[in-house]
Every structure is written in C-alpha cells, then in structure tokens.
Amino acid sequence: MSEAHLQRYVNEFAGRCNMAGQTTMNKVDQVVAGMIGKRLTYRQLIC
C-alpha cells in the first residue's frame, strides 16, 4: 500500500464493510445506482 493512495484503500474497505450483510444483487444494484451520471477518465484514475 502506498501512502499516496491510502484514502482510496480505506474507502474500498469501508464500502465492503457497509455492504457486508447484503445479497450480491443488492450490492450490484447499489454500485450501479452510484455510477449514474459519473465519469471516470484514465487520467483521474492514475492521478
């Protein structure tokens, strides 16, 4: 883990913890609903 991306790692694990008791389809529905209207470019991903 790099310090530069530590907050991203924390966010990932917090999201997993928050969704722990849900079914797979409920998880998928929430992820897809969160993606609506968002765009992630390669530049944003690597910076």
LINBELLIN-V448163 format. One record per backbone hydrogen bond with DSSP energy under -0.5 kcal/mol. NH is the residue of the N-H (numbers start at 1). CO is the residue of the C=O. E is the energy in kcal/mol with one decimal. If there is no record, write none. Layout:
nh=[NH/NH]
co=[CO/CO]
e=[E/E]
This chain:
nh=[5/6/9/10/11/12/13/14/15/16/17/18/19/20/22/27/28/29/30/31/32/33/34/35/35/36/36/38/41/45/46/47]
co=[2/3/5/6/7/8/9/10/11/12/13/14/15/17/19/23/24/25/26/27/28/29/30/31/32/32/33/35/39/41/42/43]
e=[-1.0/-1.0/-1.8/-2.5/-2.5/-2.1/-2.3/-2.5/-2.3/-2.0/-2.2/-2.4/-1.1/-1.2/-1.6/-2.1/-2.4/-2.6/-2.2/-2.4/-2.7/-2.3/-1.9/-0.8/-0.8/-0.8/-0.6/-2.2/-0.6/-2.0/-2.0/-1.2]
